[in-house]
Amino acid sequence: MSQKTLQNPIEVTAQELPLHCPGKDAPLWARHPRVYLDITHSGEVVCPYCSAHYVLRGERPKAHH
């Protein structure tokens, strides 16, 4: 089931990876268990806990083999 969020997307860059939610600057009321999110494949991801919408800005990082 897909849900649309009303929040503005949070832009992140390749230098900010690995991406986790909540971020270090999240207010105390918005805290939930830390979850690492894979944004590299599609360029965007939604947190399963709080529905924060993250969008990768700029070049995607190169894959590691």
ABEGO torsion letter per residue (X at the ends): XBBBBABBBBBBBAAAOBBBOBBAABBAAABBBBBBBBAAAAGBBBBAAAGBBBBBBEBBBBBBX
